[in-house]
């Protein structure tokens, strides 16, 4: 005899899979995908400029900052941290995560979804999974292209940094999952979720990360930086000021644990909020 809880679980995941199928095509061909391509295209342009500088021999020895030649691993690590983990990942999560339910309300399709014999929480779960697949499919190839451009410079080793590349790809995927779940809850809970999310990304996290103490533990970025110490260059004096702001790294196990907790708790709260909230469509 099957347990009632198991049957309910299967119903939830099957419903989420159907919503996932409906949402994935919409996300991939939406205007937000163009915005996402522009966001991840920025690091590619910078990587191309770095390679152009090398090929044209503008500076002897390669790219220099303050008269010091910056190594290829340091350039790639800095780009992963600054352009991806601190900008592209949270920004994309804000714009996608906060709109998971807002788009359905704006398009007046939420009534159709809620009239189906499926759990309400499955609607958000399916759309969240579609967001995750969509963003990973665009962001991770961009990181690989940046890696190939930067690490193919003279004196660099593509094979030597491959393990760090794999780690960075995993961490970026974790960042998309965690930020996405957090902003999915914000989108389901608050009236102006986009402003709340942008304030968290561009005001709360940058300010708290540079303040010593326990407050930085209330940011996602604090735990992400504990997983990518190789992305924080320490061998170049020109970036010593930046690294001095992020010397406190949580342990890898601690980072993984709290990222998982934030993701699961935020996603659960978002699903419960959607299940209990009454949505009023404007005429």
C-alpha positions as CSV (number, residue, x, y, z in Angstrom):
1,X,0.0,0.0,0.0
2,X,1.4,3.4,-1.0
3,X,1.7,6.2,1.6
4,X,-0.6,9.3,1.2
5,X,2.4,11.5,1.6
6,X,4.2,9.9,-1.3
7,X,1.2,10.2,-3.6
8,X,1.0,14.0,-2.7
9,X,4.7,14.4,-3.5
10,X,4.3,12.7,-6.9
11,X,1.4,14.9,-7.7
12,X,3.3,18.1,-6.8
13,X,6.4,17.1,-9.0
14,X,4.3,15.9,-11.9
15,X,2.4,19.2,-11.9
16,X,5.6,21.2,-11.6
17,X,7.0,19.2,-14.6
18,X,4.0,20.3,-16.7
19,X,4.4,24.0,-15.6
20,X,8.1,23.6,-16.4
21,X,7.4,22.5,-20.0
22,X,5.0,25.4,-20.5
23,X,7.3,28.0,-19.0
24,X,10.7,27.0,-20.5
25,X,9.8,28.0,-24.1
26,X,8.2,31.3,-22.9
27,X,11.4,32.2,-21.0
28,X,13.8,31.3,-23.7
29,X,12.0,33.4,-26.3
30,X,11.1,36.3,-24.0
31,X,12.5,39.8,-24.0
32,X,14.3,39.0,-20.8
33,X,16.5,36.5,-22.7
34,X,17.7,39.4,-24.8
35,X,18.5,41.3,-21.6
36,X,20.3,38.2,-20.2
37,X,22.4,37.9,-23.4
38,X,23.4,41.6,-23.0
39,X,24.4,41.0,-19.3
40,X,26.6,38.0,-20.0
41,X,27.9,39.6,-23.2
42,X,29.7,42.2,-21.2
43,X,32.4,39.9,-19.8
44,X,32.8,38.4,-23.3
45,X,33.5,41.9,-24.7
46,X,36.1,42.5,-22.0
47,X,37.8,39.2,-22.6
48,X,38.0,40.0,-26.3
49,X,39.6,43.3,-25.5
50,X,42.2,41.6,-23.4
51,X,43.0,39.2,-26.2
52,X,43.1,42.1,-28.6
53,X,45.6,43.9,-26.4
54,X,47.8,40.9,-26.4
55,X,47.6,40.3,-30.2
56,X,48.3,43.9,-31.0
57,X,51.1,44.1,-28.5
58,X,49.8,47.3,-27.0
59,X,51.6,46.6,-23.8
60,X,54.7,44.5,-23.5
61,X,54.0,41.4,-21.4
62,X,50.2,41.6,-21.7
63,X,47.6,43.4,-19.7
64,X,49.0,45.7,-17.0
65,X,47.4,47.6,-14.1
66,X,49.5,50.2,-12.4
67,X,52.6,48.9,-14.2
68,X,52.2,45.3,-13.0
69,X,51.4,42.5,-15.4
70,X,48.2,40.7,-14.3
71,X,48.3,37.0,-14.8
72,X,45.6,35.2,-16.8
73,X,44.3,33.2,-13.8
74,X,44.0,36.4,-11.9
75,X,42.1,38.1,-14.7
76,X,39.7,35.2,-15.1
77,X,39.2,34.8,-11.4
78,X,38.5,38.5,-11.0
79,X,36.0,38.4,-13.9
80,X,34.2,35.4,-12.4
81,X,33.8,37.2,-9.1
82,X,33.1,40.7,-10.2
83,X,31.1,40.3,-13.5
84,X,29.4,37.0,-12.8
85,X,29.0,36.3,-9.1
86,X,28.6,39.9,-8.0
87,X,26.6,41.2,-11.0
88,X,25.2,38.9,-13.6
89,X,24.0,36.1,-11.3
90,X,22.1,38.3,-8.8
91,X,20.8,40.7,-11.4
92,X,19.4,37.9,-13.6
93,X,17.9,36.2,-10.5
94,X,16.2,39.5,-9.5
95,X,14.6,40.1,-12.9
96,X,13.6,36.5,-13.4
97,X,12.9,35.4,-9.9
98,X,10.7,38.4,-8.9
99,X,8.6,38.0,-12.1
100,X,7.8,34.3,-11.9
101,X,4.3,35.0,-10.6
102,X,4.1,38.7,-11.5
103,X,4.2,37.9,-15.2
104,X,1.2,35.5,-14.8
105,X,-0.7,38.2,-12.9
106,X,0.1,40.8,-15.5
107,X,-0.8,38.6,-18.4
108,X,-4.0,37.5,-16.6
109,X,-3.1,33.8,-17.1
110,X,-2.8,33.0,-13.4
111,X,-6.5,32.3,-13.2
112,X,-6.1,29.6,-15.9
113,X,-3.2,28.0,-14.0
114,X,-5.0,28.0,-10.7
115,X,-8.1,26.5,-12.2
116,X,-6.2,23.4,-13.1
117,X,-6.4,20.4,-10.6
118,X,-2.8,20.9,-9.5
119,X,-1.2,22.3,-6.3
120,X,-0.7,26.0,-6.4
121,X,2.8,25.7,-5.2
122,X,3.6,23.5,-8.2
123,X,3.1,26.6,-10.4
124,X,5.9,28.5,-8.8
125,X,8.2,25.4,-8.5
126,X,7.8,24.6,-12.2
127,X,8.5,28.2,-13.2
128,X,11.5,28.3,-10.9
129,X,13.0,25.2,-12.5
130,X,12.4,26.7,-15.9
131,X,14.2,29.9,-14.8
132,X,17.1,27.8,-13.5
133,X,17.5,25.8,-16.8
134,X,17.2,29.0,-18.9
135,X,19.8,31.0,-17.0
136,X,22.2,28.2,-16.7
137,X,22.0,27.4,-20.4
138,X,23.0,31.0,-21.2
139,X,25.4,32.0,-18.4
140,X,27.6,28.9,-18.2
141,X,28.6,28.9,-21.9
142,X,29.5,32.6,-21.5
143,X,31.8,31.7,-18.7
144,X,33.5,28.9,-20.7
145,X,34.0,31.3,-23.7
146,X,35.6,33.9,-21.3
147,X,37.9,31.1,-19.9
148,X,39.0,30.1,-23.4
149,X,39.8,33.7,-24.4
150,X,41.7,34.6,-21.2
151,X,43.5,31.3,-20.6
152,X,44.6,31.0,-24.2
153,X,47.0,33.9,-23.7
154,X,50.7,33.4,-23.9
155,X,52.1,31.9,-20.7
156,X,48.7,30.5,-19.5
157,X,47.5,26.9,-19.4
158,X,44.1,25.9,-20.5
159,X,44.4,22.4,-18.9
160,X,46.0,23.8,-15.7
161,X,43.0,25.9,-14.8
162,X,40.3,23.4,-16.0
163,X,39.5,22.2,-12.4
164,X,39.0,25.8,-11.2
165,X,36.8,26.4,-14.2
166,X,34.6,23.4,-13.3
167,X,34.4,24.7,-9.7
168,X,33.4,28.2,-10.9
169,X,30.7,26.8,-13.1
170,X,29.2,24.8,-10.2
171,X,29.3,27.8,-7.9
172,X,27.7,30.1,-10.5
173,X,24.9,27.5,-10.9
174,X,24.5,27.4,-7.1
175,X,24.4,31.2,-7.1
176,X,21.6,31.2,-9.7
177,X,19.7,28.6,-7.7
178,X,20.0,30.4,-4.3
179,X,19.4,33.9,-5.5
180,X,16.6,32.7,-7.7
181,X,14.8,31.0,-4.8
182,X,15.3,34.0,-2.6
183,X,13.9,36.4,-5.2
184,X,11.1,34.0,-6.1
185,X,9.9,34.4,-2.4
186,X,10.4,38.1,-2.5
187,X,8.3,38.2,-5.8
188,X,5.6,36.2,-4.2
189,X,5.6,38.1,-0.9
190,X,6.1,41.8,-1.6
191,X,4.1,44.3,-3.6
192,X,7.2,45.9,-5.3
193,X,9.5,42.9,-5.5
194,X,11.8,44.2,-8.2
195,X,12.7,47.3,-6.1
196,X,13.2,45.1,-3.0
197,X,15.4,42.7,-4.9
198,X,17.6,45.5,-6.5
199,X,18.0,47.1,-3.0
200,X,19.2,43.7,-1.7
201,X,21.7,43.3,-4.5
202,X,23.1,46.8,-4.9
203,X,22.6,48.3,-1.4
204,X,22.4,45.6,1.3
205,X,25.0,43.1,0.1
206,X,27.8,45.5,-1.1
207,X,27.5,47.5,2.2
208,X,27.4,44.5,4.5
209,X,30.2,42.6,2.9
210,X,32.8,45.3,3.7
211,X,31.7,45.5,7.4
212,X,33.5,43.1,9.7
213,X,31.3,41.0,11.9
214,X,28.3,38.7,11.7
215,X,26.0,40.8,9.5
216,X,27.7,39.5,6.3
217,X,26.3,36.1,7.2
218,X,22.9,37.5,6.1
219,X,24.1,37.7,2.5
220,X,24.2,35.1,-0.2
221,X,27.5,36.5,-1.6
222,X,29.3,35.7,1.7
223,X,28.8,32.0,1.2
224,X,29.5,32.1,-2.5
225,X,32.9,33.7,-1.9
226,X,33.7,30.8,0.4
227,X,33.4,28.4,-2.5
228,X,35.6,30.4,-4.9
229,X,38.8,31.6,-3.1
230,X,40.6,30.9,-6.4
231,X,38.5,33.6,-8.0
232,X,39.9,36.2,-5.5
233,X,43.4,36.9,-6.9
234,X,46.1,37.4,-4.3
235,X,49.3,37.3,-6.3
236,X,48.9,40.8,-7.8
237,X,49.5,43.8,-5.6
238,X,47.3,45.9,-7.8
239,X,44.2,44.1,-6.6
240,X,45.3,43.8,-3.0
241,X,42.8,46.4,-1.9
242,X,39.9,44.4,-3.4
243,X,41.0,41.1,-1.8
244,X,41.5,42.8,1.6
245,X,37.8,43.4,1.7
246,X,37.1,39.6,1.3
247,X,39.7,37.9,3.4
248,X,37.2,36.2,5.7
249,X,36.1,33.1,3.9
250,X,33.6,30.6,5.4
251,X,34.5,27.0,5.2
252,X,33.4,25.1,2.0
253,X,31.1,22.8,4.0
254,X,29.6,25.8,5.8
255,X,29.0,27.6,2.6
256,X,27.3,24.6,0.9
257,X,25.1,24.0,4.0
258,X,23.8,27.6,4.2
259,X,23.3,28.0,0.5
260,X,21.2,24.8,0.6
261,X,19.3,26.0,3.6
262,X,18.6,29.4,2.0
263,X,17.5,27.8,-1.3
264,X,15.2,25.2,0.3
265,X,13.7,27.6,2.9
266,X,13.1,30.4,0.4
267,X,11.6,28.1,-2.2
268,X,9.3,26.5,0.4
269,X,8.2,29.9,1.7
270,X,7.5,31.1,-1.9
271,X,5.4,28.0,-2.6
272,X,3.4,28.4,0.6
273,X,2.9,32.1,-0.1
274,X,1.6,31.4,-3.6
275,X,-0.7,28.6,-2.2
276,X,-2.3,31.0,0.4
277,X,-2.3,34.3,-1.4
278,X,-5.4,35.7,-3.1
279,X,-4.5,37.2,-6.5
280,X,-6.8,40.1,-7.7
281,X,-6.5,40.8,-11.4
282,X,-6.8,44.5,-12.4
283,X,-9.4,45.2,-15.1
